[in-house]
Amino acid sequence: MIEVLKGVRVLEQGTFITGPACGMLLGDLGADVIKIEQPGTGDPFRAFKGGLYSPHFQTYNRNKRSITIDTKSAAEKEKLYALLKTADVYIQNFRPGVAEQMGLGEEQLHKLNPRLVYCSISGFGATGPSASRPSYDTVAQAASGYLKLLVNPENPRVVGPAIADAVTGFYAAYGILGALYERSQTGLGRKVEVSMLEAMTHWNLDAFTHYYSAGEVMGPYSRPRVSQSYVMECKDGKWVALHMSSPEKFWQGLANAIERPAIFQDERFATREARIANQEAMIGVLSERFATRTRTEWCNRLLAEDVPHAPMYDTDEALEDPQAKHLQLLISATHPTMGEFRTVRPPVSFDGQRSLSVVPPPTLGQHNGDIDEMIARKAPA
């Protein structure tokens, strides 16, 4: 692990994805992330596959320590306050008002520790007509206009992973890093706020720019049509993705690869604008050709012609690709009781060094025995 945040202590009182994802990103950079959990049950994501160490929980909780604190107990609350005095960052993703009711609001904690960077993550923001509404990933995707760009109108159903949750955690970490830099100049912490609606609306920036600059309401096929992106099923039932973009040399290479050098004599495909307008027809032509060879054969032919492409991998294939292995994307470590933990390393390298070590996600309360030492030994950075 490249510890560019070494010496920064983070208390994360987060559940499910947004708060834990934020904490994980800071932990990946070397921060000391202490996860505060309820005794007995912990983060609800722990139990999604039975037990208290589900794959859902493991995904966003590496590089952390876990302690359990009963916030309804006065004595336990005092322990938490003592820890907060040593912290640089506090993260919570409660509904608006809940932290204040628990005695963990921003004003309350800044009285304890003026240097604290306080991060509050919500679904719809702290105020406004929707502030009290519950929000999960699909809700935020829909409210931001992003889900409409993913759902196939011919077969309308929610698809894909929890994008809004992960993106919100990313933006929260981004805000925290900015506040930590400012604190290095001023000595004072700030309140950092981000909602899932705000995060996903910003993530959907391209669609809003098109609407406000050109009056275009984008749909699920708008970007793939303009970027000339395709997915093709091959003879062996496996798939290839193409992203042809605008350079003509890529189209010439594709024409050679599919052995249709005269394809541009067809007025439907003669220019970029024509190909955009007639993408459905192009899909028909390409589908017929790609059905004649296996995925490996097509990848070899496309590679030889320098066509932008990739195999459309399943999860069990992606990290076995030679380039993924070269980049050492898969890393592992052994938890003392839960066994081997495998995950994808952080994507950022520093001075050519990749982050190849990882601390497996903690079991519930794994570090309870360290609480007194945590309180005694850490002063804010």
N, C-alpha and C positions, 0 to 999 in steps of 0.2 A: 504494500500500500504506500503511495506517495502522500505523505502527511503534510500537505500544504496548510491544513487547518489544525495542526498539532497545537495543543494548549487551549483550544476553544472547547468549552463544556456546553453541551446542549441537553436540556431536559425536555423530553418529548412525551407529552401526555396525549398521544394521538391514537385513534382506532381506525380500523378498516384500511383505507389506502392513502388519502390525501396527506394527513399528518405524518404517518409512518414513511411515506415516500419522501417527504421533505427531510425527515430525520436521516433516512438512509443516504440520500445524496450528500448531506453534510458529513455523515460517517464515512462515506466512500472517499472523502477528501481528508480524512484523518482526524475529524473532530471526535471528542469523547462524548458519545451519545448515550444518555441514560434514559431508558424507556420506563415511564411510571405506569404501573398497571394495577388493576383491582385484584386483591387477593382472591384466590380460588378459580377465577374465570379468566382474568387478564383481558387483553384485546379480543373482542368477539371474533376476529378473523382467525384466531388460534384454532377454533373448534369446527371450522367449516367442513373438514373431512374426518371428523372424529378425533378424539384426543385433544391435545393442546399444542400441536406442532404441524398444522396443516400446510400444504403447498402454498395456499393463499397467504398465510402469515409469513412463511419463509421468504416469499418474493420480495417483500419490502422491509425486512427487519434484520438484515445482516449488519455487521459492524456496529453492534449496539450491546449495551448491558441492560439487564432487566431487573428492576426491583418492584416489590409490591408495597403499596401504601393505601390504607383505608382512610380516605379523605373525610369520612364521617366521624373518625376518632380524633379527639383533640390532640392526644399525644402523637398520633401518627401525622396529623397535619403539621405539627411543630417540626417534625423531622423534614417534611417536605419544604417548609419555609426555610429551614436551616440550609437545605440543599440549594434552594433558589438563591440564597445569598452568595453562593459560590458559582453560580451559573452565568454564562455569557448570553445564552439564548434559551427561550422557553417557547415551545410549540404546542398549540391545542387546536383541535378541530371540533369543538362543541358547537351546538346551536347557539345563536346569539343570546346573551344573557345568562347562560348556564355557568360560565366561568365566574362571573360576578357573584352568583348565588353560592358558589363553592368557596368564595374568598380567594379566587385566583384571577381576578380581573386585572387589566393592565395598570390602572391607577393603584390598586392594592399592591401589586408586585413591584412597581417602580418605587414605592415608598421603602420597600425592603432593599431594593437593589437598583439604584438609578442608572447603572450601566447596562442593565438587562435589555437585550433586543427581544421584544415580545411579539410573537407571531400568532395571529388569529386567522384561522381558515374556516370559511363558512360555505353554505350552498348558494345563497342569493345575496349575501352582503349583510351588514349589521343593522341596517335600517331600510325602510321602504315597505311597500305593500306585500312583498313576497318574503321578507326577511325571516319570518317564522316558519316558512314551509320546509318540509323535509326534502332533501335532495340527494340523489345518487347519480352515478355516472350517466345513465341514459337520460335522466331528467335534464342534466346540464347540457348534454350534447343536443338535445331537442330544443331547449330554450335559446341556445346560442345560434341556431340555424345550421349547426354542423351535421347533425344526424341526417338532415334532408339530403346532404351530399353523399351519404354512404348507402342509404337504403335503395335497393333496386325497386323501382315502381312496379315492375312486372311480378315481383315476388316480395312484397313489403314485409320485412322482418328485421329486427335488430341484428347487426352483424359485428364481429370483431371484438377486440379486447377492451378493457376499461380505459379508454383514452382520456376522458375528462378527469378522472381521479389522478392518473399519473401526471398529466400536464399541470394540474393545479399544484401538486406537490413540487413540481419543477419550478413553477413561477414563485412559489413560496420561498424555496431555497434561494432563488435569484434575488428576491427582495431582502432576505436576511443577509446575504453577502454584501449587498449595497449598504445596509444599515451598519454592519460590522465595520466596513471601511470608514463610513462617516464617523463612527464612534472612536476610531483610532485618531481622528482629528479633534473631536469635541469632548470626548470622555463620557458622553451621555448616550444611552440607548434610545430606541424609538419603538413605536408600535407599528408593526408591519401587518397589513390586512390584505387578504385576497379571497375572493369567492370563486366557486366553480364556474358561475356564470361569467364573471369578468375574465377568468383565465381562458375559457373556451371561446368567448367572443374574440379575444385577441388572437387566439390560435387560428381562428377562422378569418383572419384579416384579409386574405386575398379575395374572398367572396364579397366582403363589404366594400373593398376598394373598387372592384368591378361594378358593383351596384351604384356607388356614389359618383364614380368618374364616368361611367359609360351607360348607366341605366340597365345593366344586365343582371338578371336574377339567375345565378348559377344553379345547375342541377347536378345530379350524380354523374352525368356523362360530359359535362362542360369541360372540365380540365383534361380528362383522357382524350377528348376529341381534339382539342387544341394542341396538346402535347404529343398527339399521335401515339398513344400507349395502347398496348394490346396484350392479351393473354391467350395462348394457343395450346390446345390439347394435341399431344403427339400420339404416334402409333401405339406406344406402350401404355397409354393412359396417364402419362405424366405431362406436366405443363411447363411452358416457357413464357416468360414475360419479356416484352419488347417496349422500349421507350425511344421512339424514332426522332423526336424533337424536330428541328427545322433544317439542319444541314443536309443538303442534297446528297452528299457523299454517303451518308448512312442509308439512304433509300437506294442508291445505286448498289451498295453492298448487299442489301436485302434482296434486291432483284436478282443479283448473281447467285446468292445463296439458295433461293427458291427456284432457280433456273427459269426465270421469267424476265429476261433482259428487255423485252419489248413492252413491259407493262406500262411504261410511261407514254406509250403511243395512244393508250386509252385515255380519252379526254377526262374521264372521271378521276384519273390518278396522275395527270400530267403536271400538276402544280401542287404546292402545299395547300393552297386554298381549296383546290378541287378535292384533295384527299380528306381535308377536314369536313367538307360538305358531304362527302360520300364515304364516310368511315364504315358504315354498315356494309356497303358493297366490298370494301377492302377486307373487312373481317371475313366475308364469304370466300374471297379468293385465297386469303392466307390460311383459313381453316382447312380448306381442301388440300393445300400443299402440305401443311404441317401434319396432317393425318397420315402421310406416307412414310415418315421416318420416326425413329425413337428420339427421345429427348436428348440423349447423349450425342446421337448423330447430328441433330439440329444445332446443339451447342457448339460442336466442333466446326460445323459449316459457318455459323454466325461469327464465331471467334476468328476464323480465317479471313472473313470479310470486314472485321472491325465494326460489327453491328452492336449497338448498345442492347444488351440482353442479360438475362440471368435465368437459371432454372427456378421455377416457382416451388421452392422447397416446402416440405412439411417440417415441423419442429424437430423431428428425429433425424432430419437430413442436414439442416442448415449449418450446424457447427462441425459437421464432418467434411465440409467443403475445404479444399486445400488452402484457399486464402484465409478462411476463418481459423484454420489450424495455425497458419503462419502468423496471424495476428494474436494468437493465444487468447481467443475470446472466451473459451471455457476454462474456468478455474475451479479449484476445489479445496476443501479443508475438512477436518474431522472434528465433529462435536464430541465432547467426552462421554455423553450418554446417548445422543441421537444418531451417531454414526456419520457417514460421509455426507457432505453437503456440496453440491455442485451448482454453479451459477455462472452468469455472464459478467465478466469484469467491467469496471467503469471504462467508458470509451475514451477518456481524455488521457493523453500521455504528457509528462512534464520532462523537458530536456531529454527526450527520447526514451524515457523510462515508462514502461507500462505498469499499471497497478495489478500485480499478479497474486497478491496475498489477500485473504479475506477471513474475517471472523464469522463463523456460522451464527445464524439467528439464535438468541438465547432461549432457554427454557424459562417458564414462568418463575420469576423470583430468583433466578439463578445467582444473582449478585447481591442478595439481601445481606449476606455476611459482610459486604464491603461498605455498607451505608455509612457507618461511623468514620471509616477512613476517608470516604468521599467528602464528608462534611469537614473533616479536620485538615485535609491535605491540599485542597484546591482553592486558590484565590483567583478571582476573575482576571482574565487576560487583559 
